[in-house]
Amino acid sequence: MRNGDIIPNVDDNVSSEADDIDDDHSTQRNYGTRTRIQGPWIFGMCCKNIDGVIERRFFKVEKRDKATLLPIIQYEIELGSIIYSDQWRAYSTLKDIGYHHETVNHSEFFVDPTTGAQTQTIECIWRHVKTKYGIKTRGATDLLDRQLIEEWWRSVNTQHDLLEVFWNDIKIINNDNDVLKYYEVLDNGKLINYLVINCC
């Protein structure tokens, strides 16, 4: 998906050899308008973990070709896993490299009636992310990379006390429990949180 709420400009008459189409300069149209939007693509994936939590990852990519997407898939998804996708050409060799790959033809179904393959979960999550960060209405900002990382972090940290989890993660990153000191104090009867960062 592009950074805005847009439809990819794909010519169905292009041969399957066109995996290396230069998407950098392709022009896209917004739904219902003729506004042209430029920018990187967002490649997304999600996985339902054993505990029922749906972990989601998004990657900003300049191209949607096989050379760009396959290394991400191979790094992020264990070989032998089941992958559901649409029929984008860049995914055509997933079975050849060791994945169980099922596709859905979106021109016919939302969910493939034979295999059950569907991409509705990741599309729904992406729609939520676009709305949450105003991408759908204002387009992406320079904070997009950080927003996508935050979405992943929130998807794997579903505890109620995210602030506590956040501070613990910072301690782990800094590998020094004395780097951060977290205080809660009363100020005129109101609980206030203070974070003290010790810098060298």
PyMOL CGO cylinders between C-alpha atoms (Angstrom):
from pymol import cmd
from pymol.cgo import CYLINDER

trace = [
    CYLINDER, 0.00, 0.00, 0.00, 1.16, 3.54, -0.62, 0.3, 1, 1, 1, 1, 1, 1,
    CYLINDER, 1.16, 3.54, -0.62, 1.56, 6.16, 2.09, 0.3, 1, 1, 1, 1, 1, 1,
    CYLINDER, 1.56, 6.16, 2.09, -1.85, 7.58, 1.33, 0.3, 1, 1, 1, 1, 1, 1,
    CYLINDER, -1.85, 7.58, 1.33, -5.20, 5.94, 0.79, 0.3, 1, 1, 1, 1, 1, 1,
    CYLINDER, -5.20, 5.94, 0.79, -4.46, 5.03, -2.80, 0.3, 1, 1, 1, 1, 1, 1,
    CYLINDER, -4.46, 5.03, -2.80, -4.88, 2.32, -5.37, 0.3, 1, 1, 1, 1, 1, 1,
    CYLINDER, -4.88, 2.32, -5.37, -1.73, 0.82, -6.92, 0.3, 1, 1, 1, 1, 1, 1,
    CYLINDER, -1.73, 0.82, -6.92, -1.40, 1.51, -10.63, 0.3, 1, 1, 1, 1, 1, 1,
    CYLINDER, -1.40, 1.51, -10.63, -1.06, -2.03, -11.93, 0.3, 1, 1, 1, 1, 1, 1,
    CYLINDER, -1.06, -2.03, -11.93, -1.51, -2.99, -15.55, 0.3, 1, 1, 1, 1, 1, 1,
    CYLINDER, -1.51, -2.99, -15.55, -2.92, -6.53, -15.73, 0.3, 1, 1, 1, 1, 1, 1,
    CYLINDER, -2.92, -6.53, -15.73, -1.61, -6.84, -19.29, 0.3, 1, 1, 1, 1, 1, 1,
    CYLINDER, -1.61, -6.84, -19.29, 2.02, -6.57, -18.16, 0.3, 1, 1, 1, 1, 1, 1,
    CYLINDER, 2.02, -6.57, -18.16, 3.83, -9.90, -18.42, 0.3, 1, 1, 1, 1, 1, 1,
    CYLINDER, 3.83, -9.90, -18.42, 4.92, -11.76, -15.30, 0.3, 1, 1, 1, 1, 1, 1,
    CYLINDER, 4.92, -11.76, -15.30, 8.49, -10.90, -16.26, 0.3, 1, 1, 1, 1, 1, 1,
    CYLINDER, 8.49, -10.90, -16.26, 7.83, -7.35, -15.08, 0.3, 1, 1, 1, 1, 1, 1,
    CYLINDER, 7.83, -7.35, -15.08, 8.82, -8.03, -11.48, 0.3, 1, 1, 1, 1, 1, 1,
    CYLINDER, 8.82, -8.03, -11.48, 11.37, -5.25, -11.53, 0.3, 1, 1, 1, 1, 1, 1,
    CYLINDER, 11.37, -5.25, -11.53, 9.00, -2.46, -12.49, 0.3, 1, 1, 1, 1, 1, 1,
    CYLINDER, 9.00, -2.46, -12.49, 10.33, 0.84, -11.19, 0.3, 1, 1, 1, 1, 1, 1,
    CYLINDER, 10.33, 0.84, -11.19, 7.68, 1.73, -8.63, 0.3, 1, 1, 1, 1, 1, 1,
    CYLINDER, 7.68, 1.73, -8.63, 9.64, 4.82, -7.56, 0.3, 1, 1, 1, 1, 1, 1,
    CYLINDER, 9.64, 4.82, -7.56, 8.15, 6.88, -10.31, 0.3, 1, 1, 1, 1, 1, 1,
    CYLINDER, 8.15, 6.88, -10.31, 4.75, 5.30, -10.72, 0.3, 1, 1, 1, 1, 1, 1,
    CYLINDER, 4.75, 5.30, -10.72, 1.83, 7.61, -10.20, 0.3, 1, 1, 1, 1, 1, 1,
    CYLINDER, 1.83, 7.61, -10.20, -1.10, 6.73, -8.04, 0.3, 1, 1, 1, 1, 1, 1,
    CYLINDER, -1.10, 6.73, -8.04, -4.60, 8.11, -7.72, 0.3, 1, 1, 1, 1, 1, 1,
    CYLINDER, -4.60, 8.11, -7.72, -6.53, 8.73, -4.52, 0.3, 1, 1, 1, 1, 1, 1,
    CYLINDER, -6.53, 8.73, -4.52, -9.92, 7.05, -4.22, 0.3, 1, 1, 1, 1, 1, 1,
    CYLINDER, -9.92, 7.05, -4.22, -12.50, 9.37, -5.73, 0.3, 1, 1, 1, 1, 1, 1,
    CYLINDER, -12.50, 9.37, -5.73, -10.02, 12.07, -6.78, 0.3, 1, 1, 1, 1, 1, 1,
    CYLINDER, -10.02, 12.07, -6.78, -7.39, 12.61, -9.45, 0.3, 1, 1, 1, 1, 1, 1,
    CYLINDER, -7.39, 12.61, -9.45, -4.70, 13.77, -7.00, 0.3, 1, 1, 1, 1, 1, 1,
    CYLINDER, -4.70, 13.77, -7.00, -1.33, 12.22, -7.78, 0.3, 1, 1, 1, 1, 1, 1,
    CYLINDER, -1.33, 12.22, -7.78, 0.62, 10.90, -4.82, 0.3, 1, 1, 1, 1, 1, 1,
    CYLINDER, 0.62, 10.90, -4.82, 4.32, 10.04, -4.74, 0.3, 1, 1, 1, 1, 1, 1,
    CYLINDER, 4.32, 10.04, -4.74, 6.18, 8.25, -2.01, 0.3, 1, 1, 1, 1, 1, 1,
    CYLINDER, 6.18, 8.25, -2.01, 7.37, 4.91, -0.70, 0.3, 1, 1, 1, 1, 1, 1,
    CYLINDER, 7.37, 4.91, -0.70, 5.22, 1.82, -0.35, 0.3, 1, 1, 1, 1, 1, 1,
    CYLINDER, 5.22, 1.82, -0.35, 4.33, 0.16, 2.95, 0.3, 1, 1, 1, 1, 1, 1,
    CYLINDER, 4.33, 0.16, 2.95, 4.76, -3.62, 3.03, 0.3, 1, 1, 1, 1, 1, 1,
    CYLINDER, 4.76, -3.62, 3.03, 2.86, -5.22, 5.90, 0.3, 1, 1, 1, 1, 1, 1,
    CYLINDER, 2.86, -5.22, 5.90, 2.59, -8.63, 7.50, 0.3, 1, 1, 1, 1, 1, 1,
    CYLINDER, 2.59, -8.63, 7.50, 0.86, -10.01, 10.55, 0.3, 1, 1, 1, 1, 1, 1,
    CYLINDER, 0.86, -10.01, 10.55, 0.85, -13.23, 12.54, 0.3, 1, 1, 1, 1, 1, 1,
    CYLINDER, 0.85, -13.23, 12.54, -1.55, -14.55, 15.16, 0.3, 1, 1, 1, 1, 1, 1,
    CYLINDER, -1.55, -14.55, 15.16, 0.58, -15.79, 18.06, 0.3, 1, 1, 1, 1, 1, 1,
    CYLINDER, 0.58, -15.79, 18.06, -0.28, -18.74, 20.31, 0.3, 1, 1, 1, 1, 1, 1,
    CYLINDER, -0.28, -18.74, 20.31, -1.70, -16.35, 22.93, 0.3, 1, 1, 1, 1, 1, 1,
    CYLINDER, -1.70, -16.35, 22.93, -4.10, -14.89, 20.34, 0.3, 1, 1, 1, 1, 1, 1,
    CYLINDER, -4.10, -14.89, 20.34, -2.21, -11.59, 19.98, 0.3, 1, 1, 1, 1, 1, 1,
    CYLINDER, -2.21, -11.59, 19.98, -1.83, -10.42, 16.38, 0.3, 1, 1, 1, 1, 1, 1,
    CYLINDER, -1.83, -10.42, 16.38, 1.74, -9.23, 15.91, 0.3, 1, 1, 1, 1, 1, 1,
    CYLINDER, 1.74, -9.23, 15.91, 2.07, -6.81, 13.02, 0.3, 1, 1, 1, 1, 1, 1,
    CYLINDER, 2.07, -6.81, 13.02, 5.08, -5.48, 11.16, 0.3, 1, 1, 1, 1, 1, 1,
    CYLINDER, 5.08, -5.48, 11.16, 5.27, -2.76, 8.53, 0.3, 1, 1, 1, 1, 1, 1,
    CYLINDER, 5.27, -2.76, 8.53, 8.21, -1.86, 6.32, 0.3, 1, 1, 1, 1, 1, 1,
    CYLINDER, 8.21, -1.86, 6.32, 8.68, 1.25, 4.23, 0.3, 1, 1, 1, 1, 1, 1,
    CYLINDER, 8.68, 1.25, 4.23, 10.00, 0.18, 0.82, 0.3, 1, 1, 1, 1, 1, 1,
    CYLINDER, 10.00, 0.18, 0.82, 10.72, 2.10, -2.35, 0.3, 1, 1, 1, 1, 1, 1,
    CYLINDER, 10.72, 2.10, -2.35, 9.79, -0.80, -4.65, 0.3, 1, 1, 1, 1, 1, 1,
    CYLINDER, 9.79, -0.80, -4.65, 7.36, -3.71, -4.46, 0.3, 1, 1, 1, 1, 1, 1,
    CYLINDER, 7.36, -3.71, -4.46, 9.45, -6.04, -6.57, 0.3, 1, 1, 1, 1, 1, 1,
    CYLINDER, 9.45, -6.04, -6.57, 10.68, -9.53, -5.71, 0.3, 1, 1, 1, 1, 1, 1,
    CYLINDER, 10.68, -9.53, -5.71, 14.23, -8.31, -5.01, 0.3, 1, 1, 1, 1, 1, 1,
    CYLINDER, 14.23, -8.31, -5.01, 12.90, -5.96, -2.33, 0.3, 1, 1, 1, 1, 1, 1,
    CYLINDER, 12.90, -5.96, -2.33, 10.15, -8.02, -0.69, 0.3, 1, 1, 1, 1, 1, 1,
    CYLINDER, 10.15, -8.02, -0.69, 11.59, -11.56, -0.63, 0.3, 1, 1, 1, 1, 1, 1,
    CYLINDER, 11.59, -11.56, -0.63, 14.56, -10.70, 1.64, 0.3, 1, 1, 1, 1, 1, 1,
    CYLINDER, 14.56, -10.70, 1.64, 12.16, -9.09, 4.13, 0.3, 1, 1, 1, 1, 1, 1,
    CYLINDER, 12.16, -9.09, 4.13, 9.90, -12.15, 4.06, 0.3, 1, 1, 1, 1, 1, 1,
    CYLINDER, 9.90, -12.15, 4.06, 12.85, -14.53, 4.46, 0.3, 1, 1, 1, 1, 1, 1,
    CYLINDER, 12.85, -14.53, 4.46, 14.26, -12.54, 7.40, 0.3, 1, 1, 1, 1, 1, 1,
    CYLINDER, 14.26, -12.54, 7.40, 10.94, -12.09, 9.22, 0.3, 1, 1, 1, 1, 1, 1,
    CYLINDER, 10.94, -12.09, 9.22, 9.05, -15.36, 8.53, 0.3, 1, 1, 1, 1, 1, 1,
    CYLINDER, 9.05, -15.36, 8.53, 10.30, -18.82, 9.43, 0.3, 1, 1, 1, 1, 1, 1,
    CYLINDER, 10.30, -18.82, 9.43, 10.65, -21.25, 6.52, 0.3, 1, 1, 1, 1, 1, 1,
    CYLINDER, 10.65, -21.25, 6.52, 7.77, -23.71, 6.37, 0.3, 1, 1, 1, 1, 1, 1,
    CYLINDER, 7.77, -23.71, 6.37, 5.27, -21.14, 7.64, 0.3, 1, 1, 1, 1, 1, 1,
    CYLINDER, 5.27, -21.14, 7.64, 1.90, -20.68, 5.95, 0.3, 1, 1, 1, 1, 1, 1,
    CYLINDER, 1.90, -20.68, 5.95, 1.66, -17.36, 4.11, 0.3, 1, 1, 1, 1, 1, 1,
    CYLINDER, 1.66, -17.36, 4.11, -1.60, -15.92, 2.79, 0.3, 1, 1, 1, 1, 1, 1,
    CYLINDER, -1.60, -15.92, 2.79, -1.28, -13.12, 0.24, 0.3, 1, 1, 1, 1, 1, 1,
    CYLINDER, -1.28, -13.12, 0.24, -2.88, -11.58, -2.78, 0.3, 1, 1, 1, 1, 1, 1,
    CYLINDER, -2.88, -11.58, -2.78, -1.59, -12.59, -6.19, 0.3, 1, 1, 1, 1, 1, 1,
    CYLINDER, -1.59, -12.59, -6.19, 1.08, -9.90, -6.51, 0.3, 1, 1, 1, 1, 1, 1,
    CYLINDER, 1.08, -9.90, -6.51, 3.85, -11.23, -8.79, 0.3, 1, 1, 1, 1, 1, 1,
    CYLINDER, 3.85, -11.23, -8.79, 6.63, -10.61, -6.29, 0.3, 1, 1, 1, 1, 1, 1,
    CYLINDER, 6.63, -10.61, -6.29, 5.21, -13.43, -4.12, 0.3, 1, 1, 1, 1, 1, 1,
    CYLINDER, 5.21, -13.43, -4.12, 5.12, -15.99, -6.94, 0.3, 1, 1, 1, 1, 1, 1,
    CYLINDER, 5.12, -15.99, -6.94, 8.19, -17.95, -5.80, 0.3, 1, 1, 1, 1, 1, 1,
    CYLINDER, 8.19, -17.95, -5.80, 7.35, -18.31, -2.09, 0.3, 1, 1, 1, 1, 1, 1,
    CYLINDER, 7.35, -18.31, -2.09, 6.47, -22.00, -2.52, 0.3, 1, 1, 1, 1, 1, 1,
    CYLINDER, 6.47, -22.00, -2.52, 9.78, -22.59, -4.33, 0.3, 1, 1, 1, 1, 1, 1,
    CYLINDER, 9.78, -22.59, -4.33, 11.83, -21.26, -1.40, 0.3, 1, 1, 1, 1, 1, 1,
    CYLINDER, 11.83, -21.26, -1.40, 10.11, -23.29, 1.32, 0.3, 1, 1, 1, 1, 1, 1,
    CYLINDER, 10.11, -23.29, 1.32, 6.87, -21.58, 2.38, 0.3, 1, 1, 1, 1, 1, 1,
    CYLINDER, 6.87, -21.58, 2.38, 3.33, -22.94, 2.22, 0.3, 1, 1, 1, 1, 1, 1,
    CYLINDER, 3.33, -22.94, 2.22, 1.84, -20.15, 0.14, 0.3, 1, 1, 1, 1, 1, 1,
    CYLINDER, 1.84, -20.15, 0.14, -1.88, -19.69, -0.51, 0.3, 1, 1, 1, 1, 1, 1,
    CYLINDER, -1.88, -19.69, -0.51, -3.32, -16.76, -2.45, 0.3, 1, 1, 1, 1, 1, 1,
    CYLINDER, -3.32, -16.76, -2.45, -6.64, -15.03, -2.85, 0.3, 1, 1, 1, 1, 1, 1,
    CYLINDER, -6.64, -15.03, -2.85, -7.73, -13.49, -6.15, 0.3, 1, 1, 1, 1, 1, 1,
    CYLINDER, -7.73, -13.49, -6.15, -9.26, -10.18, -5.06, 0.3, 1, 1, 1, 1, 1, 1,
    CYLINDER, -9.26, -10.18, -5.06, -11.07, -9.73, -8.34, 0.3, 1, 1, 1, 1, 1, 1,
    CYLINDER, -11.07, -9.73, -8.34, -13.17, -12.78, -7.40, 0.3, 1, 1, 1, 1, 1, 1,
    CYLINDER, -13.17, -12.78, -7.40, -13.17, -13.20, -3.60, 0.3, 1, 1, 1, 1, 1, 1,
    CYLINDER, -13.17, -13.20, -3.60, -12.28, -11.55, -0.32, 0.3, 1, 1, 1, 1, 1, 1,
    CYLINDER, -12.28, -11.55, -0.32, -11.62, -15.01, 1.11, 0.3, 1, 1, 1, 1, 1, 1,
    CYLINDER, -11.62, -15.01, 1.11, -10.66, -17.92, -1.15, 0.3, 1, 1, 1, 1, 1, 1,
    CYLINDER, -10.66, -17.92, -1.15, -13.49, -20.49, -0.76, 0.3, 1, 1, 1, 1, 1, 1,
    CYLINDER, -13.49, -20.49, -0.76, -11.16, -23.47, -1.25, 0.3, 1, 1, 1, 1, 1, 1,
    CYLINDER, -11.16, -23.47, -1.25, -8.05, -22.58, 0.79, 0.3, 1, 1, 1, 1, 1, 1,
    CYLINDER, -8.05, -22.58, 0.79, -9.43, -19.96, 3.18, 0.3, 1, 1, 1, 1, 1, 1,
    CYLINDER, -9.43, -19.96, 3.18, -6.63, -17.58, 2.14, 0.3, 1, 1, 1, 1, 1, 1,
    CYLINDER, -6.63, -17.58, 2.14, -7.41, -13.96, 2.93, 0.3, 1, 1, 1, 1, 1, 1,
    CYLINDER, -7.41, -13.96, 2.93, -5.59, -10.69, 3.48, 0.3, 1, 1, 1, 1, 1, 1,
    CYLINDER, -5.59, -10.69, 3.48, -8.39, -8.90, 5.31, 0.3, 1, 1, 1, 1, 1, 1,
    CYLINDER, -8.39, -8.90, 5.31, -6.59, -8.91, 8.67, 0.3, 1, 1, 1, 1, 1, 1,
    CYLINDER, -6.59, -8.91, 8.67, -3.52, -6.98, 7.50, 0.3, 1, 1, 1, 1, 1, 1,
    CYLINDER, -3.52, -6.98, 7.50, -5.64, -4.68, 5.33, 0.3, 1, 1, 1, 1, 1, 1,
    CYLINDER, -5.64, -4.68, 5.33, -7.87, -3.87, 8.31, 0.3, 1, 1, 1, 1, 1, 1,
    CYLINDER, -7.87, -3.87, 8.31, -4.83, -3.22, 10.53, 0.3, 1, 1, 1, 1, 1, 1,
    CYLINDER, -4.83, -3.22, 10.53, -3.28, -0.94, 7.87, 0.3, 1, 1, 1, 1, 1, 1,
    CYLINDER, -3.28, -0.94, 7.87, -6.55, 0.99, 7.54, 0.3, 1, 1, 1, 1, 1, 1,
    CYLINDER, -6.55, 0.99, 7.54, -6.50, 1.50, 11.33, 0.3, 1, 1, 1, 1, 1, 1,
    CYLINDER, -6.50, 1.50, 11.33, -2.85, 2.67, 11.27, 0.3, 1, 1, 1, 1, 1, 1,
    CYLINDER, -2.85, 2.67, 11.27, -3.57, 5.15, 8.44, 0.3, 1, 1, 1, 1, 1, 1,
    CYLINDER, -3.57, 5.15, 8.44, -6.48, 6.60, 10.40, 0.3, 1, 1, 1, 1, 1, 1,
    CYLINDER, -6.48, 6.60, 10.40, -4.60, 6.67, 13.74, 0.3, 1, 1, 1, 1, 1, 1,
    CYLINDER, -4.60, 6.67, 13.74, -1.64, 8.65, 12.35, 0.3, 1, 1, 1, 1, 1, 1,
    CYLINDER, -1.64, 8.65, 12.35, -3.64, 10.77, 9.90, 0.3, 1, 1, 1, 1, 1, 1,
    CYLINDER, -3.64, 10.77, 9.90, -1.97, 9.10, 6.91, 0.3, 1, 1, 1, 1, 1, 1,
    CYLINDER, -1.97, 9.10, 6.91, -5.32, 8.65, 5.23, 0.3, 1, 1, 1, 1, 1, 1,
    CYLINDER, -5.32, 8.65, 5.23, -6.17, 12.34, 5.35, 0.3, 1, 1, 1, 1, 1, 1,
    CYLINDER, -6.17, 12.34, 5.35, -2.82, 14.19, 5.50, 0.3, 1, 1, 1, 1, 1, 1,
    CYLINDER, -2.82, 14.19, 5.50, -0.43, 11.67, 4.00, 0.3, 1, 1, 1, 1, 1, 1,
    CYLINDER, -0.43, 11.67, 4.00, 2.68, 10.33, 5.68, 0.3, 1, 1, 1, 1, 1, 1,
    CYLINDER, 2.68, 10.33, 5.68, 5.10, 12.53, 7.61, 0.3, 1, 1, 1, 1, 1, 1,
    CYLINDER, 5.10, 12.53, 7.61, 8.79, 12.21, 8.42, 0.3, 1, 1, 1, 1, 1, 1,
    CYLINDER, 8.79, 12.21, 8.42, 7.70, 10.30, 11.53, 0.3, 1, 1, 1, 1, 1, 1,
    CYLINDER, 7.70, 10.30, 11.53, 6.35, 7.37, 9.51, 0.3, 1, 1, 1, 1, 1, 1,
    CYLINDER, 6.35, 7.37, 9.51, 9.29, 5.04, 10.27, 0.3, 1, 1, 1, 1, 1, 1,
    CYLINDER, 9.29, 5.04, 10.27, 8.86, 5.63, 13.99, 0.3, 1, 1, 1, 1, 1, 1,
    CYLINDER, 8.86, 5.63, 13.99, 5.10, 5.23, 13.79, 0.3, 1, 1, 1, 1, 1, 1,
    CYLINDER, 5.10, 5.23, 13.79, 5.46, 1.87, 12.06, 0.3, 1, 1, 1, 1, 1, 1,
    CYLINDER, 5.46, 1.87, 12.06, 7.93, 0.69, 14.72, 0.3, 1, 1, 1, 1, 1, 1,
    CYLINDER, 7.93, 0.69, 14.72, 5.55, 1.87, 17.44, 0.3, 1, 1, 1, 1, 1, 1,
    CYLINDER, 5.55, 1.87, 17.44, 2.75, -0.16, 15.85, 0.3, 1, 1, 1, 1, 1, 1,
    CYLINDER, 2.75, -0.16, 15.85, 4.91, -3.29, 16.00, 0.3, 1, 1, 1, 1, 1, 1,
    CYLINDER, 4.91, -3.29, 16.00, 5.94, -2.56, 19.62, 0.3, 1, 1, 1, 1, 1, 1,
    CYLINDER, 5.94, -2.56, 19.62, 2.34, -2.03, 20.70, 0.3, 1, 1, 1, 1, 1, 1,
    CYLINDER, 2.34, -2.03, 20.70, 1.29, -5.26, 18.98, 0.3, 1, 1, 1, 1, 1, 1,
    CYLINDER, 1.29, -5.26, 18.98, 3.75, -7.33, 21.04, 0.3, 1, 1, 1, 1, 1, 1,
    CYLINDER, 3.75, -7.33, 21.04, 3.19, -5.42, 24.28, 0.3, 1, 1, 1, 1, 1, 1,
    CYLINDER, 3.19, -5.42, 24.28, -0.47, -5.76, 25.10, 0.3, 1, 1, 1, 1, 1, 1,
    CYLINDER, -0.47, -5.76, 25.10, -0.15, -5.32, 28.87, 0.3, 1, 1, 1, 1, 1, 1,
    CYLINDER, -0.15, -5.32, 28.87, -2.23, -2.64, 30.52, 0.3, 1, 1, 1, 1, 1, 1,
    CYLINDER, -2.23, -2.64, 30.52, 0.76, -0.77, 31.93, 0.3, 1, 1, 1, 1, 1, 1,
    CYLINDER, 0.76, -0.77, 31.93, 2.54, 0.17, 28.70, 0.3, 1, 1, 1, 1, 1, 1,
    CYLINDER, 2.54, 0.17, 28.70, 4.50, 2.93, 30.43, 0.3, 1, 1, 1, 1, 1, 1,
    CYLINDER, 4.50, 2.93, 30.43, 6.16, 0.42, 32.75, 0.3, 1, 1, 1, 1, 1, 1,
    CYLINDER, 6.16, 0.42, 32.75, 6.92, -1.88, 29.79, 0.3, 1, 1, 1, 1, 1, 1,
    CYLINDER, 6.92, -1.88, 29.79, 8.35, 1.10, 27.90, 0.3, 1, 1, 1, 1, 1, 1,
    CYLINDER, 8.35, 1.10, 27.90, 10.73, 2.02, 30.75, 0.3, 1, 1, 1, 1, 1, 1,
    CYLINDER, 10.73, 2.02, 30.75, 11.84, -1.60, 31.08, 0.3, 1, 1, 1, 1, 1, 1,
    CYLINDER, 11.84, -1.60, 31.08, 12.57, -1.75, 27.35, 0.3, 1, 1, 1, 1, 1, 1,
    CYLINDER, 12.57, -1.75, 27.35, 14.65, 1.43, 27.59, 0.3, 1, 1, 1, 1, 1, 1,
    CYLINDER, 14.65, 1.43, 27.59, 16.63, -0.13, 30.45, 0.3, 1, 1, 1, 1, 1, 1,
    CYLINDER, 16.63, -0.13, 30.45, 17.27, -3.21, 28.34, 0.3, 1, 1, 1, 1, 1, 1,
    CYLINDER, 17.27, -3.21, 28.34, 18.38, -1.11, 25.36, 0.3, 1, 1, 1, 1, 1, 1,
    CYLINDER, 18.38, -1.11, 25.36, 20.76, 0.90, 27.56, 0.3, 1, 1, 1, 1, 1, 1,
    CYLINDER, 20.76, 0.90, 27.56, 21.91, -2.29, 29.32, 0.3, 1, 1, 1, 1, 1, 1,
    CYLINDER, 21.91, -2.29, 29.32, 22.24, -0.31, 32.55, 0.3, 1, 1, 1, 1, 1, 1,
    CYLINDER, 22.24, -0.31, 32.55, 19.57, -0.25, 35.23, 0.3, 1, 1, 1, 1, 1, 1,
    CYLINDER, 19.57, -0.25, 35.23, 21.03, 2.97, 36.68, 0.3, 1, 1, 1, 1, 1, 1,
    CYLINDER, 21.03, 2.97, 36.68, 20.53, 4.95, 33.48, 0.3, 1, 1, 1, 1, 1, 1,
    CYLINDER, 20.53, 4.95, 33.48, 16.86, 5.56, 34.23, 0.3, 1, 1, 1, 1, 1, 1,
    CYLINDER, 16.86, 5.56, 34.23, 15.21, 6.40, 37.50, 0.3, 1, 1, 1, 1, 1, 1,
    CYLINDER, 15.21, 6.40, 37.50, 11.44, 6.56, 37.55, 0.3, 1, 1, 1, 1, 1, 1,
    CYLINDER, 11.44, 6.56, 37.55, 9.66, 8.43, 40.34, 0.3, 1, 1, 1, 1, 1, 1,
    CYLINDER, 9.66, 8.43, 40.34, 6.04, 8.89, 41.29, 0.3, 1, 1, 1, 1, 1, 1,
    CYLINDER, 6.04, 8.89, 41.29, 5.39, 11.78, 43.66, 0.3, 1, 1, 1, 1, 1, 1,
    CYLINDER, 5.39, 11.78, 43.66, 2.36, 13.64, 44.92, 0.3, 1, 1, 1, 1, 1, 1,
    CYLINDER, 2.36, 13.64, 44.92, 2.08, 17.27, 43.89, 0.3, 1, 1, 1, 1, 1, 1,
    CYLINDER, 2.08, 17.27, 43.89, -0.90, 19.00, 45.54, 0.3, 1, 1, 1, 1, 1, 1,
    CYLINDER, -0.90, 19.00, 45.54, -2.65, 15.64, 45.80, 0.3, 1, 1, 1, 1, 1, 1,
    CYLINDER, -2.65, 15.64, 45.80, -2.02, 14.75, 42.15, 0.3, 1, 1, 1, 1, 1, 1,
    CYLINDER, -2.02, 14.75, 42.15, 0.24, 11.83, 41.22, 0.3, 1, 1, 1, 1, 1, 1,
    CYLINDER, 0.24, 11.83, 41.22, 3.04, 13.00, 38.92, 0.3, 1, 1, 1, 1, 1, 1,
    CYLINDER, 3.04, 13.00, 38.92, 5.52, 10.76, 37.15, 0.3, 1, 1, 1, 1, 1, 1,
    CYLINDER, 5.52, 10.76, 37.15, 9.12, 11.87, 36.79, 0.3, 1, 1, 1, 1, 1, 1,
    CYLINDER, 9.12, 11.87, 36.79, 11.79, 10.26, 34.69, 0.3, 1, 1, 1, 1, 1, 1,
    CYLINDER, 11.79, 10.26, 34.69, 15.39, 11.09, 35.46, 0.3, 1, 1, 1, 1, 1, 1,
    CYLINDER, 15.39, 11.09, 35.46, 17.98, 10.15, 32.85, 0.3, 1, 1, 1, 1, 1, 1,
    CYLINDER, 17.98, 10.15, 32.85, 21.54, 9.98, 34.09, 0.3, 1, 1, 1, 1, 1, 1,
    CYLINDER, 21.54, 9.98, 34.09, 23.90, 11.15, 31.35, 0.3, 1, 1, 1, 1, 1, 1,
    CYLINDER, 23.90, 11.15, 31.35, 27.66, 10.89, 31.38, 0.3, 1, 1, 1, 1, 1, 1,
]
cmd.load_cgo(trace, "trace")
